[in-house]
Amino acid sequence: MSSSAEIDLEAFSVKKACDQCRKRKIRCDKTSPCSCCVTAGYACTVGTVRHREARSRIFVTSEYEKKMDVIDDRLKNIEDAIVNLSAASSAPGSAEPSSDIDVLSTTWSDPASGDDLRPNGDYTLRMQTLQASDFLEHAVAQGRVRERNPNVHSALTKLRELVQGQRRWSTSLDQRFPMQRPVPDGGLQNLPLPPYTVTMTLLKEAQTGGPTMFVYNSALVGITDLSQLAGATYSSPHTSTHAQLTVVNASLFALFSEQGSNTANLRLKEEYRSYAQLCQANLDTLIKHIPLFQPAKVINIQALLLAVSYSVDMCWPAVAGS
């Protein structure tokens, strides 16, 4: 009787599948040892039931408050920096370094328009400030910090107003060249030029006529074969270099401007002035996209000299110096 009771108790104690059967995901006969473990030669073991540990709730409200205080302090520091920057840029008589152009860029980044000729020495710092402000505002707005702390919300609102004030000034970037054109399909070689016959006729008259400012400026820069250079540009524009296009358009702008001022024929005056405006728009576009790293060739030096002369005439000393 006692032996049968022990057997029943032992059979009753094996209630679940053994560890090996559960691991191999096969059916277990729930004996000890089970037939599967006996056949495979495994040790048939049954793990004990683990009681789930009670989870302890961690209160991290103080940590959140510390993080929000840190974010609030950083926002205040950024706000103070932007206020100081705005006050320094708007203060009368404040001297800023005139570093208008990033020498590592292949295009001009001139901040001033025709009416606003302020130097842009703090351009890089201003752009970095705007980017950092945008990133911080976006990062904080995505979380729940702003909803929990009204001070952060008010700081973000004031920061946004300051950034918008900076952006209103930054919208005048790249407006130093008001007549520039969009780069046409195919590149700058496809910029329109005045009619070929009119251009070549005026060039021949200028070379055979008396001394004029156009002839003097061309000789000063060292251009002696402008007719040949212009003819090559008209005949094969796709093979023209940036310097060649700059020399041709700068020379034609000076030529048509001078002829438009000297002629008494109203029709020709308007025609020459329209051609001069066309060449000026091309010249603005070419100077806007002028490469800053060029080989030391004669045509490149002539193009730079004409660009500097044109910038001085247009009262752009920052562009000319750069």
C-alpha positions in Angstrom: 0.0 0.0 0.0 2.8 2.4 0.9 4.7 1.5 -2.3 1.7 2.2 -4.6 1.1 5.5 -2.8 4.7 6.5 -3.5 4.3 5.6 -7.1 1.1 7.6 -7.5 2.7 10.5 -5.7 5.7 10.4 -8.0 3.5 10.2 -11.1 1.4 13.0 -9.8 4.4 15.2 -9.2 5.4 15.1 -12.9 2.9 17.5 -14.3 4.6 19.3 -17.1 6.9 18.4 -20.0 10.6 18.1 -19.4 13.1 20.8 -20.3 14.5 19.0 -23.3 11.1 18.3 -24.9 10.1 21.9 -24.4 13.4 23.1 -25.8 13.1 20.8 -28.9 9.3 21.6 -29.1 8.2 18.0 -29.2 5.5 16.1 -27.4 6.5 14.8 -24.0 4.8 11.8 -22.3 5.5 13.6 -18.9 7.1 10.6 -17.3 10.4 10.6 -15.5 12.5 10.0 -17.5 10.3 10.6 -20.6 10.6 8.3 -23.6 12.0 11.0 -25.9 14.9 11.7 -23.5 15.6 8.0 -23.1 15.7 7.5 -26.9 17.9 10.6 -27.5 20.1 9.9 -24.5 19.4 13.2 -22.8 19.1 13.9 -19.1 15.4 14.3 -18.4 15.0 17.2 -16.1 12.0 19.3 -15.1 12.7 22.9 -14.0 11.2 24.4 -11.0 8.5 27.0 -11.3 10.0 30.5 -10.9 7.9 33.0 -9.1 7.7 36.3 -10.9 9.4 39.0 -9.0 7.4 42.0 -8.0 8.4 45.0 -10.0 9.4 48.1 -8.1 8.2 51.4 -9.5 11.0 53.9 -9.8 9.9 57.5 -9.5 12.1 59.6 -11.9 10.2 62.9 -11.5 13.2 64.6 -10.0 15.4 63.4 -12.9 12.9 64.8 -15.4 12.8 68.1 -13.6 16.6 68.3 -13.7 16.6 67.7 -17.4 13.9 70.3 -18.0 15.9 72.8 -15.9 19.0 72.1 -18.0 17.0 72.5 -21.3 15.5 75.7 -19.9 18.9 77.1 -19.0 20.3 76.3 -22.5 17.4 77.9 -24.2 17.9 81.0 -22.1 21.6 81.1 -23.1 20.8 80.8 -26.8 18.1 83.5 -26.4 20.6 85.8 -24.8 23.2 85.1 -27.5 20.7 85.8 -30.3 19.6 89.1 -28.6 23.2 90.2 -28.2 23.9 89.3 -31.8 20.9 91.2 -33.0 21.9 94.2 -30.9 25.4 94.1 -32.2 24.4 93.9 -35.9 21.8 96.7 -35.6 24.0 99.1 -33.5 25.0 102.2 -35.4 28.7 102.5 -36.1 29.4 98.9 -35.2 32.3 97.6 -37.2 32.0 94.2 -38.6 34.7 92.4 -40.6 34.0 92.5 -44.3 34.3 88.9 -45.2 31.5 88.7 -47.6 32.5 85.6 -49.5 33.4 82.1 -48.5 36.6 81.4 -50.2 35.9 77.7 -50.1 32.7 78.0 -52.1 32.4 77.9 -55.9 29.6 80.5 -55.9 29.2 83.9 -54.3 27.3 84.1 -51.0 26.8 87.9 -50.8 24.3 88.9 -48.1 23.6 92.5 -49.1 21.0 93.7 -51.6 21.2 96.8 -53.7 20.0 99.0 -50.9 21.6 97.2 -47.9 25.3 97.3 -48.3 26.2 96.0 -44.8 29.3 93.7 -44.6 28.6 90.2 -43.7 31.5 89.1 -41.5 29.2 87.3 -39.1 27.4 85.4 -41.9 28.8 81.9 -40.9 28.0 82.5 -37.2 24.5 83.7 -38.0 23.8 80.7 -40.2 25.1 78.3 -37.5 22.9 80.1 -35.0 19.8 79.7 -37.1 20.5 76.0 -37.8 21.2 75.3 -34.1 18.0 77.1 -33.1 15.9 75.1 -35.6 17.4 71.8 -34.5 16.8 72.6 -30.8 13.3 73.8 -31.4 12.4 70.7 -33.4 14.0 68.3 -30.9 12.1 69.9 -27.9 8.9 70.2 -29.8 8.9 66.5 -30.7 8.9 65.4 -27.0 6.6 66.1 -24.0 8.9 68.6 -22.3 7.1 71.6 -23.7 3.7 70.3 -22.5 5.0 69.8 -18.9 6.9 73.0 -18.5 5.3 76.3 -19.6 8.6 78.1 -19.2 10.1 76.0 -22.0 7.1 76.8 -24.2 7.5 80.6 -23.6 11.2 80.4 -24.2 10.6 78.5 -27.5 8.1 81.1 -28.6 10.5 84.0 -28.0 13.3 82.0 -29.6 11.1 81.5 -32.7 10.4 85.3 -32.9 14.1 86.1 -32.7 15.0 83.5 -35.3 12.3 84.9 -37.6 13.8 88.3 -37.2 17.2 87.0 -38.2 15.6 85.2 -41.2 14.0 88.4 -42.4 17.5 89.8 -42.8 18.9 86.6 -44.3 16.3 86.7 -47.1 18.4 89.4 -48.7 21.2 86.8 -49.3 22.5 86.5 -52.8 20.7 89.7 -53.9 23.9 91.6 -54.6 23.4 90.8 -58.3 19.9 92.0 -59.0 20.1 91.3 -62.7 21.4 87.8 -62.6 19.6 85.1 -64.6 18.9 81.5 -63.7 21.5 79.2 -65.1 20.0 77.9 -68.4 19.8 74.3 -69.3 23.2 73.2 -70.6 25.1 75.6 -68.5 26.3 79.2 -68.7 27.4 78.8 -72.3 23.7 79.0 -73.3 23.2 82.6 -72.0 21.7 84.8 -74.7 23.9 87.3 -76.5 23.2 90.4 -78.6 22.9 89.9 -82.4 26.1 88.8 -84.1 26.0 91.4 -86.9 25.4 94.3 -84.6 28.1 93.2 -82.2 30.8 92.6 -84.9 29.9 95.9 -86.6 30.4 97.9 -83.4 33.6 96.1 -82.6 35.1 96.9 -86.0 34.0 100.6 -85.7 35.6 100.8 -82.2 38.8 99.3 -83.4 39.1 101.6 -86.5 37.7 104.7 -84.9 39.3 107.1 -82.5 40.3 106.4 -78.9 37.4 105.8 -76.6 37.0 104.6 -73.0 36.1 101.2 -74.3 39.3 101.0 -76.3 41.3 102.4 -73.4 39.9 99.9 -70.9 40.4 97.0 -73.3 44.0 97.9 -73.8 44.5 98.4 -70.1 43.3 94.9 -69.4 45.4 93.6 -72.3 42.6 92.5 -74.7 43.8 92.9 -78.3 41.8 90.3 -80.2 38.3 91.0 -78.9 36.7 90.5 -82.3 38.3 87.1 -82.7 37.3 86.1 -79.1 33.7 87.3 -79.6 33.5 85.5 -83.0 34.7 82.3 -81.4 32.1 82.7 -78.6 29.3 83.2 -81.1 30.3 80.4 -83.4 31.0 77.7 -80.8 29.5 78.8 -77.4 29.6 75.2 -75.9 33.4 75.3 -76.1 33.7 78.7 -74.4 35.2 78.8 -71.0 33.8 80.7 -68.1 36.6 83.3 -68.3 36.0 83.7 -72.1 32.3 84.4 -71.5 33.1 86.8 -68.7 35.5 88.8 -71.0 33.1 88.9 -73.9 30.0 89.9 -71.9 32.0 92.5 -69.8 33.5 94.0 -73.0 30.1 94.0 -74.8 28.4 95.6 -71.8 31.0 98.5 -71.9 30.7 98.8 -75.7 26.9 99.0 -75.9 26.7 101.3 -72.9 29.2 103.7 -74.5 27.5 103.5 -77.9 24.1 104.0 -76.3 25.3 107.2 -74.6 27.1 108.6 -77.6 24.5 108.1 -80.3 21.9 110.7 -81.0 19.5 108.3 -82.7 16.7 107.4 -80.2 16.0 104.1 -81.8 19.6 103.0 -81.7 20.0 104.4 -78.2 17.2 102.2 -76.9 18.5 99.2 -78.9 22.0 99.6 -77.6 20.8 100.1 -74.0 18.7 96.9 -74.3 21.8 95.0 -75.5 23.8 96.5 -72.7 21.3 95.3 -70.1 21.4 91.9 -71.7 25.2 91.7 -71.3 25.0 93.1 -67.8 22.6 90.4 -66.8 24.9 87.8 -68.2 27.9 89.4 -66.5 26.0 89.4 -63.1 25.2 85.7 -63.6 28.8 84.9 -64.6 30.3 86.8 -61.6 27.8 85.1 -59.3 29.1 81.7 -60.4 32.7 82.5 -61.0 35.1 79.7 -60.0 37.4 80.9 -57.2 40.2 78.4 -58.0 41.5 79.0 -61.6 44.8 78.3 -63.3 47.0 81.3 -63.9 46.2 81.9 -67.5 46.0 85.2 -69.3 42.3 84.8 -70.1 41.4 84.0 -66.5 43.4 87.1 -65.2 41.7 89.3 -67.8 38.3 88.0 -66.7 39.1 88.7 -63.0 40.3 92.2 -63.9 37.1 93.0 -65.8 35.0 91.5 -63.0 36.8 93.7 -60.4 36.5 96.8 -62.6 32.8 96.1 -63.1 32.3 95.6 -59.3 34.0 98.9 -58.5 31.8 100.7 -61.1 28.7 99.2 -59.5 30.0 100.3 -56.0 30.6 96.7 -54.8 33.9 97.1 -53.1 33.4 93.9 -51.0 33.0 91.8 -54.2 35.9 93.5 -55.9 38.2 92.9 -52.9 37.2 89.3 -52.6 
